[in-house]
């Protein structure tokens, strides 16, 4: 806990509310939220109640999901309802999603009819869809308005909207027809028709589009907001860039956990390291580690089956860790790059041969380079050139094979509709161990005639 948090705790204990208010006024919204997160739940509720109403909502929306839930549990029902009433629709949807169903239903029933209708509409879309992520707070105008008339409407209705930087053009049936930036409207002649300023080829997504795909579109095209339409092409909401970045951060965290052979808490915003209890960490890691333990026993079986080869040339034992580590590292490197390329859209699922060709050439070059180094190491240690050649050839073949497996496995998983991030580094390393041992012993047996 920071010194500022400790001072604030003391002020709460002393019931020095005027000093607390004064202290909070000097903080930005983000800093105030960080400060609240450091406080115990009971003190957090006391300090939160001292914030001005509008500021309190802004600070609340900056809190992590688990801290929001803790704070709500410390407040009275009417206070919770007021927070939900004043929150932006997309943030409220996320919060209600994280509540137990019965609790969310109880608070929904206490919202005003207008806000309840909006909340129910957004919660009705599929989880992890663009519809669940969007906000209906946008400004739309009709094409027959002039720039001056459009600005007048924005002044009239734009105050409570999530974003007004992009103004969407719709027809009488709310079908999306174009988009015009606020900048273009401000700089245009007031009498110029909006239709002449608009971009009619609008990038949009449907309500059932996966939220990660929508977020990636926003990132790829540098959009401030992405319009969301229904099946009939009617504009129903927008996804803002801040929500898109939250999605990409959450998805990156999930992919990282999977790639590290850990089970992520899908959709959780309370995924920070210090937010997990020891048993939660064990639950995430144990299934993968048990599976890898069983799979790694294959390596032991391979070594045992080539016991006679090792007895005939005991020097081969020295290079087993070198071969295994190099194969595992090569596969893990390649899988990491491939999974990343698939996640960012740099590679599509149909470009498997392009990826394999690239890794084949890369693997051959790396294999020759590392093989030469391995030959020198083996020769200096044993003085036997044929044994050095066996080690070098096995290492080169291992690098090529492990690289190809590391590149191909993410594509295979995607074809099977499994997240490519499941091709975790520990799993790839284990596969590389098996491949490297088989290549090593077969090569040594053939060259050394054991």
C-alpha positions as CSV (number, residue, x, y, z in Angstrom):
1,X,0.0,0.0,0.0
2,X,1.3,3.4,-1.0
3,X,2.0,6.2,1.6
4,X,-0.9,8.2,0.1
5,X,-3.3,5.3,0.7
6,X,-2.0,4.9,4.3
7,X,-2.6,8.6,4.9
8,X,-6.1,8.3,3.4
9,X,-6.8,5.3,5.7
10,X,-5.8,7.4,8.7
11,X,-8.1,10.2,7.6
12,X,-11.0,7.7,7.3
13,X,-10.3,6.4,10.8
14,X,-10.2,10.0,12.1
15,X,-13.5,10.7,10.1
16,X,-11.7,13.8,8.6
17,X,-14.1,13.9,5.7
18,X,-13.4,17.5,4.6
19,X,-9.7,16.7,4.3
20,X,-10.5,13.5,2.3
21,X,-12.7,15.5,-0.1
22,X,-9.9,18.1,-0.6
23,X,-7.4,15.4,-1.2
24,X,-9.6,13.7,-3.8
25,X,-10.2,16.9,-5.7
26,X,-6.5,17.2,-6.5
27,X,-6.4,13.8,-8.2
28,X,-7.2,12.8,-11.8
29,X,-10.0,10.3,-12.3
30,X,-7.5,7.5,-13.1
31,X,-5.4,8.3,-10.0
32,X,-8.5,8.4,-7.8
33,X,-9.5,5.0,-9.1
34,X,-6.0,3.5,-8.5
35,X,-6.1,5.0,-4.9
36,X,-9.5,3.4,-4.2
37,X,-8.4,0.0,-5.4
38,X,-5.6,0.0,-2.8
39,X,-8.1,0.6,0.1
40,X,-9.9,-2.1,2.1
41,X,-13.5,-2.6,0.9
42,X,-15.1,-0.8,3.9
43,X,-12.8,2.3,3.6
44,X,-13.2,2.2,-0.2
45,X,-17.0,2.6,0.3
46,X,-16.6,5.5,2.7
47,X,-14.2,7.4,0.3
48,X,-16.4,6.7,-2.7
49,X,-19.4,8.2,-1.0
50,X,-17.4,11.4,-0.6
51,X,-17.0,11.9,-4.3
52,X,-19.3,14.2,-6.2
53,X,-22.0,12.3,-8.1
54,X,-20.7,12.8,-11.7
55,X,-17.1,12.2,-10.6
56,X,-18.1,9.1,-8.7
57,X,-19.4,7.5,-11.9
58,X,-16.3,8.3,-13.8
59,X,-14.1,6.9,-11.1
60,X,-16.2,3.8,-10.7
61,X,-15.9,3.0,-14.5
62,X,-12.1,3.1,-14.1
63,X,-12.1,0.4,-11.4
64,X,-11.3,-3.2,-12.2
65,X,-14.2,-5.6,-12.3
66,X,-13.5,-7.3,-9.0
67,X,-13.1,-4.0,-7.2
68,X,-16.4,-2.7,-8.7
69,X,-18.1,-5.8,-7.3
70,X,-16.5,-5.4,-3.9
71,X,-17.6,-1.7,-3.8
72,X,-21.2,-2.5,-4.8
73,X,-21.4,-5.1,-2.0
74,X,-20.5,-2.3,0.4
75,X,-23.2,0.0,-0.8
76,X,-27.0,0.1,-0.2
77,X,-29.3,-1.1,-3.0
78,X,-30.5,2.4,-3.9
79,X,-26.9,3.6,-4.2
80,X,-26.1,0.7,-6.5
81,X,-29.1,1.4,-8.7
82,X,-28.1,5.0,-9.0
83,X,-24.7,4.0,-10.2
84,X,-26.1,1.6,-12.7
85,X,-28.6,4.3,-13.9
86,X,-25.8,6.8,-14.5
87,X,-23.2,4.4,-16.1
88,X,-22.6,4.3,-19.8
89,X,-24.6,1.4,-21.3
90,X,-21.5,-0.6,-22.4
91,X,-19.8,-0.4,-19.1
92,X,-23.0,-1.2,-17.3
93,X,-23.5,-4.3,-19.5
94,X,-20.0,-5.5,-18.6
95,X,-20.7,-5.0,-14.9
96,X,-24.1,-6.8,-15.0
97,X,-22.4,-9.6,-16.9
98,X,-20.0,-10.2,-14.0
99,X,-22.8,-10.2,-11.4
100,X,-24.6,-13.4,-10.3
101,X,-27.7,-13.8,-12.5
102,X,-30.2,-13.3,-9.6
103,X,-28.4,-10.1,-8.4
104,X,-28.3,-8.6,-11.9
105,X,-32.0,-9.4,-12.4
106,X,-32.9,-7.6,-9.1
107,X,-31.0,-4.5,-10.0
108,X,-32.3,-4.5,-13.6
109,X,-35.9,-4.5,-12.2
110,X,-35.1,-1.3,-10.3
111,X,-33.7,0.7,-13.2
112,X,-35.8,3.3,-15.0
113,X,-37.9,1.9,-17.9
114,X,-35.6,3.6,-20.5
115,X,-32.3,2.4,-19.0
116,X,-33.8,-1.1,-18.3
117,X,-34.8,-1.4,-21.9
118,X,-31.3,-0.4,-23.1
119,X,-29.6,-2.8,-20.6
120,X,-31.9,-5.7,-21.5
121,X,-31.3,-5.1,-25.2
122,X,-27.5,-5.3,-24.8
123,X,-27.6,-8.3,-22.5
124,X,-29.7,-10.0,-25.1
125,X,-26.9,-10.3,-27.5
126,X,-24.5,-13.3,-27.5
127,X,-21.6,-13.2,-25.0
128,X,-18.3,-11.9,-26.6
129,X,-20.2,-10.5,-29.5
130,X,-20.0,-6.9,-30.9
131,X,-23.6,-6.4,-29.8
132,X,-22.7,-7.1,-26.2
133,X,-19.8,-4.6,-26.4
134,X,-21.4,-1.7,-28.2
135,X,-23.1,1.4,-26.8
136,X,-26.3,2.8,-28.3
137,X,-25.1,6.3,-27.4
138,X,-24.2,7.8,-30.8
139,X,-25.3,10.7,-33.0
140,X,-27.0,10.0,-36.3
141,X,-28.3,12.5,-38.9
142,X,-30.0,12.3,-42.2
143,X,-28.3,13.0,-45.5
144,X,-30.5,15.9,-46.5
145,X,-29.2,18.2,-43.7
146,X,-26.7,20.9,-44.2
147,X,-23.4,21.1,-42.2
148,X,-24.9,23.9,-40.1
149,X,-28.1,22.0,-39.4
150,X,-26.0,18.9,-38.5
151,X,-23.9,20.9,-36.0
152,X,-27.1,22.3,-34.4
153,X,-28.4,18.8,-33.9
154,X,-25.1,17.7,-32.4
155,X,-25.3,20.5,-29.9
156,X,-28.8,19.6,-29.0
157,X,-28.4,15.8,-28.5
158,X,-24.7,15.2,-28.2
159,X,-24.2,16.0,-24.5
160,X,-25.0,12.5,-23.2
161,X,-23.5,10.5,-26.0
162,X,-20.5,8.3,-25.7
163,X,-18.8,9.8,-28.7
164,X,-19.5,12.6,-31.2
165,X,-16.3,12.5,-33.2
166,X,-17.9,10.4,-35.9
167,X,-21.5,11.3,-37.0
168,X,-23.4,8.5,-38.7
169,X,-25.8,9.1,-41.6
170,X,-28.9,7.0,-41.7
171,X,-32.1,7.0,-43.7
172,X,-35.7,7.0,-42.4
173,X,-35.4,3.3,-41.6
174,X,-32.1,3.8,-39.6
175,X,-30.1,2.0,-42.3
176,X,-26.4,3.0,-42.2
177,X,-25.6,5.1,-45.3
178,X,-22.4,6.9,-44.4
179,X,-20.2,8.6,-41.9
180,X,-18.9,12.1,-41.5
181,X,-16.3,13.4,-39.0
182,X,-17.1,16.3,-36.6
183,X,-14.0,18.0,-38.0
184,X,-15.3,18.0,-41.5
185,X,-18.6,19.4,-40.3
186,X,-17.0,22.2,-38.3
187,X,-14.7,23.2,-41.2
188,X,-17.3,22.9,-44.0
189,X,-19.5,25.7,-45.3
190,X,-22.7,25.7,-43.1
191,X,-24.9,25.5,-46.2
192,X,-23.1,22.5,-47.8
193,X,-25.1,19.3,-47.8
194,X,-23.9,16.6,-45.5
195,X,-24.1,14.0,-48.3
196,X,-21.2,15.8,-50.1
197,X,-19.0,15.5,-47.0
198,X,-19.8,11.9,-46.0
199,X,-17.9,8.7,-46.7
200,X,-20.4,6.2,-48.0
201,X,-18.2,3.1,-47.9
202,X,-18.5,2.7,-44.2
203,X,-16.5,0.0,-42.3
204,X,-19.0,-1.7,-40.0
205,X,-19.7,-5.0,-38.2
206,X,-22.8,-6.9,-37.3
207,X,-24.2,-7.5,-33.9
208,X,-23.2,-11.2,-34.0
209,X,-19.5,-10.4,-35.0
210,X,-17.0,-11.7,-32.5
211,X,-15.9,-8.8,-30.3
212,X,-12.2,-9.7,-30.8
213,X,-12.6,-9.3,-34.6
214,X,-14.4,-6.0,-34.1
215,X,-11.6,-4.8,-31.8
216,X,-9.0,-5.9,-34.4
217,X,-10.8,-3.9,-37.1
218,X,-10.7,-0.8,-34.9
219,X,-7.0,-1.3,-34.3
220,X,-6.2,-2.1,-38.0
221,X,-8.0,0.9,-39.5
222,X,-7.2,3.4,-36.6
223,X,-10.9,4.0,-36.0
224,X,-12.2,6.1,-33.0
225,X,-15.5,4.1,-33.2
226,X,-16.9,1.3,-35.2
227,X,-20.6,1.2,-36.2
228,X,-22.6,-1.9,-35.4
229,X,-25.6,-2.9,-37.6
230,X,-28.2,-5.6,-37.4
231,X,-29.0,-8.2,-40.1
232,X,-31.0,-5.6,-42.0
233,X,-28.2,-3.1,-42.0
234,X,-29.8,-0.8,-39.4
235,X,-27.5,1.1,-37.2
236,X,-27.9,-0.1,-33.6
237,X,-24.8,1.1,-31.8
238,X,-21.1,1.8,-31.9
239,X,-18.0,0.3,-30.4
240,X,-15.5,2.9,-29.1
241,X,-11.7,2.6,-29.3
242,X,-11.3,2.4,-25.5
243,X,-13.6,-0.6,-25.2
244,X,-11.8,-2.2,-28.2
245,X,-8.4,-1.8,-26.4
246,X,-9.8,-3.4,-23.3
247,X,-10.9,-6.4,-25.4
248,X,-7.5,-6.8,-27.0
249,X,-5.8,-6.6,-23.7
250,X,-8.1,-9.2,-22.2
251,X,-7.6,-11.5,-25.2
252,X,-3.9,-11.0,-25.1
253,X,-3.8,-12.0,-21.5
254,X,-5.9,-15.1,-22.2
255,X,-3.6,-16.1,-25.1
256,X,-0.6,-15.5,-22.9
257,X,-1.9,-17.8,-20.2
258,X,-2.8,-20.5,-22.7
259,X,0.6,-20.3,-24.3
260,X,2.2,-20.5,-20.9
261,X,0.2,-23.7,-20.4
262,X,-2.1,-22.2,-17.8
263,X,-5.9,-22.1,-17.8
264,X,-7.2,-18.5,-18.2
265,X,-10.3,-17.2,-16.6
266,X,-12.1,-16.4,-19.8
267,X,-13.7,-13.0,-19.8
268,X,-12.5,-12.0,-16.3
269,X,-11.2,-8.6,-15.7
270,X,-9.8,-9.6,-12.3
271,X,-6.9,-11.5,-13.8
272,X,-4.0,-9.7,-12.1
273,X,-1.3,-11.8,-10.5
274,X,-1.9,-10.5,-7.0
275,X,-5.7,-10.9,-7.4
276,X,-5.3,-14.7,-7.4
277,X,-5.2,-16.9,-4.3
278,X,-2.7,-19.8,-4.2
279,X,-5.3,-22.4,-4.8
280,X,-6.6,-20.4,-7.9
281,X,-3.0,-20.4,-9.3
282,X,-2.7,-24.2,-8.6
283,X,-6.1,-24.8,-10.4
284,X,-4.8,-22.9,-13.4
285,X,-1.5,-24.7,-13.7
286,X,-2.0,-28.2,-12.3
287,X,-4.1,-29.7,-15.2
288,X,-1.5,-28.6,-17.8
289,X,1.5,-29.7,-15.7
290,X,0.0,-33.1,-15.0
291,X,-0.7,-33.6,-18.7
292,X,2.9,-32.5,-19.6
293,X,4.3,-34.8,-16.9
294,X,2.6,-37.8,-18.5
295,X,3.6,-36.7,-22.0
296,X,7.3,-36.1,-21.0
297,X,7.5,-39.6,-19.8
298,X,7.6,-40.6,-23.5
299,X,11.1,-39.1,-23.6
300,X,12.1,-41.4,-20.8
301,X,10.7,-44.4,-22.7
302,X,12.6,-43.4,-25.8
303,X,15.9,-43.2,-23.9
304,X,15.3,-46.5,-22.3
305,X,14.5,-48.2,-25.6
306,X,17.9,-47.0,-26.9
307,X,19.8,-48.2,-23.9
308,X,22.0,-50.5,-25.9
309,X,23.0,-47.6,-28.2
310,X,24.1,-45.5,-25.2
311,X,26.0,-48.4,-23.7
312,X,27.9,-48.8,-27.0
313,X,28.8,-45.1,-27.2
314,X,28.5,-43.6,-23.7
315,X,29.6,-40.2,-25.1
316,X,26.2,-39.8,-26.7
317,X,24.7,-39.2,-23.3
318,X,26.5,-35.9,-22.9
319,X,24.7,-34.4,-25.9
320,X,21.2,-35.5,-25.0
321,X,20.4,-32.3,-23.1
322,X,21.8,-30.2,-25.9
323,X,19.7,-31.9,-28.6
324,X,16.5,-31.8,-26.5
325,X,16.9,-28.2,-25.4
326,X,17.7,-27.0,-29.0
327,X,14.7,-28.8,-30.5
328,X,12.3,-27.6,-27.8
329,X,13.5,-24.0,-28.0
330,X,13.3,-24.0,-31.8
331,X,9.7,-25.3,-31.8
332,X,8.7,-22.8,-29.1
333,X,10.2,-19.9,-30.9
334,X,8.4,-20.8,-34.2
335,X,5.1,-21.5,-32.5
336,X,5.2,-18.1,-30.7
337,X,5.8,-16.2,-33.9
338,X,3.1,-18.2,-35.8
339,X,0.4,-17.8,-33.1
340,X,1.2,-14.1,-32.9
341,X,0.9,-13.8,-36.7
342,X,-2.4,-15.7,-36.7
343,X,-3.8,-13.6,-33.9
344,X,-2.9,-10.3,-35.5
345,X,-4.2,-11.3,-39.0
346,X,-0.7,-11.2,-40.5
347,X,-1.2,-14.9,-41.5
348,X,-4.5,-16.4,-42.4
349,X,-5.6,-20.0,-42.0
350,X,-5.1,-20.6,-45.7
351,X,-1.4,-19.6,-45.7
352,X,-0.1,-22.7,-44.0
353,X,2.2,-23.6,-47.0
354,X,3.7,-20.1,-47.0
355,X,4.5,-20.4,-43.3
356,X,6.0,-23.9,-43.7
357,X,8.1,-22.9,-46.7
358,X,9.5,-20.0,-44.7
359,X,10.2,-22.1,-41.7
360,X,11.8,-24.8,-43.8
361,X,14.3,-22.3,-45.3
362,X,14.9,-20.7,-41.9
363,X,15.3,-24.2,-40.3
364,X,17.8,-25.3,-42.9
365,X,20.0,-22.3,-42.4
366,X,19.8,-22.5,-38.6
367,X,20.4,-26.2,-38.7
368,X,23.6,-25.9,-40.7
369,X,24.9,-23.1,-38.5
370,X,24.1,-24.9,-35.2
371,X,25.2,-28.2,-36.6
372,X,28.7,-26.9,-37.3
373,X,28.9,-25.6,-33.8
374,X,27.7,-28.9,-32.4
375,X,30.3,-30.8,-34.5
376,X,33.1,-28.7,-33.1
377,X,31.8,-29.2,-29.5
378,X,31.5,-33.0,-30.0
379,X,35.0,-33.3,-31.7
380,X,36.7,-31.2,-29.0
381,X,35.1,-33.3,-26.2
382,X,35.5,-36.8,-27.7
383,X,38.0,-36.5,-30.5
384,X,35.8,-38.6,-32.7
385,X,34.8,-37.0,-36.0
386,X,32.0,-39.5,-36.8
387,X,30.4,-39.0,-33.4
388,X,30.6,-35.3,-34.0
389,X,29.0,-35.7,-37.4
390,X,26.1,-37.7,-35.8
391,X,25.5,-35.0,-33.3
392,X,25.7,-32.3,-35.9
393,X,23.3,-34.0,-38.3
394,X,20.8,-34.9,-35.6
395,X,20.9,-31.3,-34.3
396,X,20.3,-29.9,-37.8
397,X,17.5,-32.3,-38.5
398,X,16.0,-31.5,-35.1
399,X,16.0,-27.8,-35.8
400,X,14.2,-28.3,-39.1
401,X,11.7,-30.7,-37.8
402,X,10.9,-28.8,-34.6
403,X,10.5,-25.6,-36.6
404,X,8.0,-27.2,-39.0
405,X,6.0,-28.7,-36.2
406,X,6.0,-25.4,-34.3
407,X,4.7,-23.6,-37.5
408,X,2.2,-26.3,-38.5
409,X,0.5,-27.0,-35.1
410,X,-1.2,-23.6,-34.7
411,X,-2.8,-24.1,-38.2
412,X,-3.9,-27.6,-37.3
413,X,-5.5,-26.3,-34.1
414,X,-7.3,-23.5,-36.0
415,X,-8.6,-26.0,-38.5
416,X,-10.0,-28.1,-35.6
417,X,-11.6,-24.8,-34.3
418,X,-9.3,-24.8,-31.2
419,X,-7.6,-21.6,-30.1
420,X,-4.1,-21.7,-31.6
421,X,-2.7,-20.3,-28.4
422,X,-3.3,-23.8,-26.9
423,X,-0.1,-24.7,-28.8
424,X,1.7,-23.6,-25.6
425,X,5.4,-23.2,-25.3
426,X,5.7,-26.1,-22.7
427,X,3.7,-28.4,-25.0
428,X,5.8,-27.5,-28.1
429,X,8.9,-28.0,-26.0
430,X,7.7,-31.5,-25.0
431,X,6.9,-32.4,-28.6
432,X,10.4,-31.1,-29.6
433,X,12.0,-33.3,-27.0
434,X,10.4,-36.4,-28.4
435,X,11.3,-35.5,-32.0
436,X,14.9,-34.6,-31.1
437,X,15.5,-37.8,-29.2
438,X,14.2,-40.0,-32.0
439,X,16.3,-38.2,-34.6
440,X,19.3,-38.2,-32.4
441,X,19.3,-41.9,-31.7
442,X,18.4,-43.1,-35.2
443,X,21.1,-40.8,-36.7
444,X,23.7,-42.0,-34.2
445,X,22.8,-45.7,-34.8
446,X,23.0,-45.3,-38.6
447,X,26.3,-43.4,-38.7
448,X,28.1,-45.1,-36.0
449,X,26.7,-48.6,-36.9
450,X,25.7,-49.3,-33.3
